[in-house]
């Protein structure tokens, strides 16, 4: 799919980060590792419990043996309490596949990013007995995180297989030839900030944990929509792949009898469902800002992708009477609406 202009993406994403959302998450991550920073400052000034504070500051600066344990503790804390900055790092690593083939930034790298964030979140949920920060068992949280994990893993596997098809591989190479290293770096940063924003509703809902279980109706409905989208996109991708293997014509079987782009509809349902499932969990303005930015961006991308594919199919099959008949009988994206 196509992304908004890189400058626009970078401006919006960096603004969201600076406004406090990511900063708040960083503080939450650092607190259990570094302790209370005010005590360190007091000790360095000779105030309060100076010996303990100075010793701690020296250890952080390399003056004690505990400095060797700082990074493992930081890593353990990050994995046991995944946060938006941790998700950004996971996305940077996963989407770096795009440096070998630029389309991987938004294909296999995209799927792998969602899967890796899903693994980190699900592992944190399970390590706390299925609940969030406030504890307690919450199967809905596991279904929420598991949905994005399955979605990302399935998408990564399918697109990795698809990229090995000779015709597809030739098209991907043509795209690679047009993109410079600097453009790749900008795109890499953009998607590595965007993917965590798209995933953030899962993080907020799972972190809230068991308190949401007392009012499961909205969360449960959202998760049901999410999983419907996962299944819908998987089935549509498979049906179209099988059809294209047998024919060079447009696909009009299975789910494509009802809408012309059911796979895109599935992806929209995944993120709308995820957002709906987290509505009760989002209490702070930066949570709403980050998650709403992620949802609105993916919806804009899917609309652009739908219009682009509609135009392409019009060029390829517009002269065929059977395609015009098929187009008249089906909706573009949402049955009976659009």
Buried (B, 14 or more C-beta within 10 A) or exposed (E): BEBBEBEEBBEBBEEBBEBBBBBBBBEBBBEEBBBEEEBBEBBBEEEEEBEEBBBBBBBBEEEBEBEEEBEEEBEEBBBEBBBBBBBBBBBBBBBBBBBEBBBBBBBBBBBBBBBBBBBBBBBBBEEBEBBBEEEBBBBBBBBBBBBBBBBBBBBBBBBBEBBEBEEBEEEBEEEBEEBEEEEBEBBBBBBBBBBBBBBBBBBBBBBBBBBBBEEBEBBBEBBBBBBBBBBBBBBBBBBBBEBBEEEEEBBBEBBBEEBBBBBBBBBBBBBBBBBBBBBBBBEEEBBBBBBBBBBBBBBEBBBBBBEEBBEEBEEEBEEEEEBEEBBEEBBBBEEEEE
